[in-house]
């Protein structure tokens, strides 16, 4: 499986979801988001700005909350600097 650009938090989320063999709709349901919202986060159309959403995603994918929040904050700061 090719690895997406995981420097962006959305690419990392997508990569982790695919590594878990979860289709978008299944992962979204597990996380508690719509498939459209999760897809928008994965592609960078929406920024991950809410800690609560990051925690839901981390728990739903079974990944480290801390790593996901750190990636989201780094991503957000990078976008602010542009």
C-alpha positions as CSV (number, residue, x, y, z in Angstrom):
1,X,0.0,0.0,0.0
2,X,1.5,3.4,-1.0
3,X,2.1,5.8,1.9
4,X,0.5,9.2,1.4
5,X,2.1,12.5,2.5
6,X,1.8,11.9,6.2
7,X,3.4,15.3,7.0
8,X,-0.2,16.6,6.8
9,X,-2.5,15.3,9.5
10,X,-5.2,14.3,7.1
11,X,-2.8,12.1,5.1
12,X,-1.7,10.5,8.3
13,X,-5.3,9.8,9.3
14,X,-6.0,8.3,5.9
15,X,-2.9,6.1,6.0
16,X,-3.8,4.9,9.5
17,X,-7.4,4.1,8.4
18,X,-6.2,2.2,5.4
19,X,-3.6,0.3,7.5
20,X,-6.5,-0.8,9.7
21,X,-8.4,-2.0,6.5
22,X,-11.3,0.3,7.4
23,X,-13.4,1.7,4.5
24,X,-14.2,5.4,4.9
25,X,-17.8,4.8,5.8
26,X,-17.0,2.2,8.4
27,X,-14.3,4.3,10.0
28,X,-16.5,7.4,10.0
29,X,-19.3,5.5,11.8
30,X,-16.9,4.1,14.3
31,X,-15.4,7.6,15.0
32,X,-18.8,9.3,15.1
33,X,-18.4,11.6,12.1
34,X,-20.0,11.6,8.7
35,X,-18.1,10.0,5.8
36,X,-18.0,13.4,4.1
37,X,-16.5,15.1,7.1
38,X,-13.8,12.4,7.6
39,X,-13.0,12.4,3.9
40,X,-12.7,16.2,4.0
41,X,-10.3,15.9,7.0
42,X,-8.2,13.3,5.2
43,X,-7.9,15.3,2.0
44,X,-7.2,18.6,3.8
45,X,-10.4,20.3,2.7
46,X,-11.2,20.8,6.4
47,X,-8.6,21.4,9.1
48,X,-8.6,19.3,12.2
49,X,-9.0,22.2,14.7
50,X,-11.0,20.6,17.5
51,X,-9.2,18.5,20.2
52,X,-12.4,16.6,20.8
53,X,-12.6,15.5,17.1
54,X,-8.9,14.5,17.2
55,X,-9.6,12.4,20.3
56,X,-12.6,10.7,18.6
57,X,-10.5,9.9,15.5
58,X,-7.6,8.5,17.5
59,X,-9.9,6.3,19.6
60,X,-11.9,5.2,16.6
61,X,-8.7,4.2,14.7
62,X,-6.9,2.8,17.8
63,X,-4.0,5.2,17.5
64,X,-2.2,7.5,20.0
65,X,-4.3,10.5,21.0
66,X,-1.1,12.4,21.8
67,X,0.4,11.8,18.4
68,X,-2.7,12.8,16.5
69,X,-3.2,16.0,18.5
70,X,0.5,16.9,18.1
71,X,0.2,16.3,14.3
72,X,-3.0,18.4,14.1
73,X,-1.4,21.3,16.1
74,X,1.7,21.2,13.9
75,X,-0.4,21.1,10.8
76,X,-2.6,24.1,12.0
77,X,0.4,26.2,12.9
78,X,2.0,25.5,9.6
79,X,-1.2,26.7,7.8
80,X,-1.3,29.8,10.0
81,X,2.3,30.7,8.9
82,X,1.4,30.7,5.2
